[in-house]
Amino acid sequence: MAERRTLGAAFALSLVVALAALPHLLTYSQQEILVFLVINVLLVMSYRFLALTGEWSLGHVVMMGVGAYASALAAKRLGFPVPIAMLAGAAVSAAVAWVLSFPLFRMKGFYFLIGSFAAGEVIRLLWKRFRDPFGGPKGLKRIPEIADIEWGVLQVDFFNPVAYYYFCLAVVSLSLWLLWRLERSSIGLTFHAVHWHDGLAASVGVDTRRYRTLALVVASAFAGLSGALFAHYVGAINPTRFNIEEMVYVLTWAIVGGTATFYGPILGVVMLTVLNEVVLRKMGLEQARPLVYGAILIAFVMFLPRGLESVVPRLARLRLRRPGSARA
Amino acid sequence: MTELLLQTIVNATYAASYLALVAVGLVLIFGVMGIINFAHGEFYMLGAYCVVALYADLELPFLLSVAAGLVFVGLVGIATERTLFRPMRDNPLGGLVVSIGLLLILQSLATLGFGVRMEHIPPPSQAVLTLREGVGIPVQRLNVIFAAVLLLGALWLFLHRTRWGFALRASAQDPEAAALQGISMGQASRIAVGIGAALAGVAGALTAPLVRTFPYMGHSVIIAAFIVIIVGGVGSLEGAVLAAVVYAFVHTFVTTFVDGVIADIVGLLLMLAVLIVRPTGLFGSRDRG
């Protein structure tokens, strides 16, 4: 037991060191991709949080957009300091999700999927239609970045991808820790019950609707936070950035990685980003990206429906069996 | 004002006709297989590109190109059923994901084959039929309306007057009971997806000279078709046709008298309202999946 704990601590420590060292081993453009990767990890993990209750949404990327727009407007129009604006963005996302939960949770399964898509499209069309304050089809530009820090020796310019990477890494790690705590609490267990036995859960007095709403609101808040992180780094957002195509990418990450474990979606988004940026870009096949994603989606659903995460224990067992095969 | 009103009615009828073709195919596939085909808009797009390749590029007769579109997309549908949909029968999430995968693949193939640019297709007929002073309909649009009525009539006869039609309706109503009666589910699925895809393909082929033909043209069509099948009640063919008419009229009128984006919003809100109040649709009675 104690041995395992040391092993776990050693693993955690090496992970921290690796994540801290990582940007210094990359080129400038790879550092930028790394920033997006960290933001996408938060996006797909918040998506998984909703999936815990068994509902699959097609409006999650729009909730990311709600956070992005709200945070950008809070900083630009209302003059909020950027970190406060980001929190405001997450809060607005949560509030919009709470309002949407009333119509959407009258539906389940496939109807929820279509309903969430429709609700998302309505929000996207509102951004497109109302030039003031959303900027219409061209979106918002010149979104303020985080103010530079200049405390004597400590000088940080958040326009630099490495600095922004560390900032995102801190925000995302904290968010993931919160999501992890929630999942491991009795709330997470209730989500499990709502997913697999909602009738039974309701019969023992669980307000399943309330738990579904909680999952949607929390998931949307973190999606909104990821959108805010995105908006203040890129500096420009528009309705197209949050369309169904982007949603399909999130869906692909979740399906490729799997959603049963905490690390599954992270595995999915990391693997596909590497495939995207390293393999496809090197081979000059970026045009074929949707083709590759489509083929991957189909292949995984047909042949590995539980995702890459289902391969990991098998690999681990294989590794363990080798020295111990005489015993078995 | 009367002219504008009448003209809008004419335009809405045209929109309803090709939308009904697309939506009926979608309902047929869902009814028999329990799968919502997200790639249905891409079947429509493939039909349009058949016309681009055969009529605009090779200068074959328009009617022949449309027929080729119907057959080709029908065959694509049959191949899709065998390889992708059959393993996902009655697995809504799996079916959703494979059809999204297919959507991405077909879009990429169209982009790689024809480029992302909009295709210019010279309309086979420039004639405009004048109904009265200030109200007219291009013959090309009129042909779409005729073709839709003809094809939907033929489909109705097929479903209500032939053995295979009975088999198809039985499989949609109760797959297990149908299978127990000796109906081959594989065969029923193949026919349903084949016909459904062919209808989308022919709608795309017929409207290719009238709309903007480009690899992502399926997007707006699939959203409209989703609204139609939800409002009509998933699984109800008659409901889909009626809902196509309702939606086309609402959308065309709001577009004409307010603006296009508001019309899209109204359409989506209509669907949300139906989902909230009566999830089985205005004309549907059954809930599947």
Interface residues (C-beta under 8 A of the other chain):
Chain A: W56 P103 R106 M107 G109 F110 Y111 L113 I114 G115 F117 A118 A119 E121 V122 L125 L126 K128 R129 I244 V248 L251 I255 Q287 A288 R289 P290 L291 Y293 G294 A295 I296 L297 I298 V301 M302 P305
Chain B: I36 L84 P87 M88 P92 L93 G94 L96 V97 V98 I100 G101 L102 L103 L104 I105 Q107 S108 L109 T111 L112 H219 I223 F226 I227 I230 D259 V261 I262 D264 I265 L268 L269 M271 L272 L275 I276 P279 G289
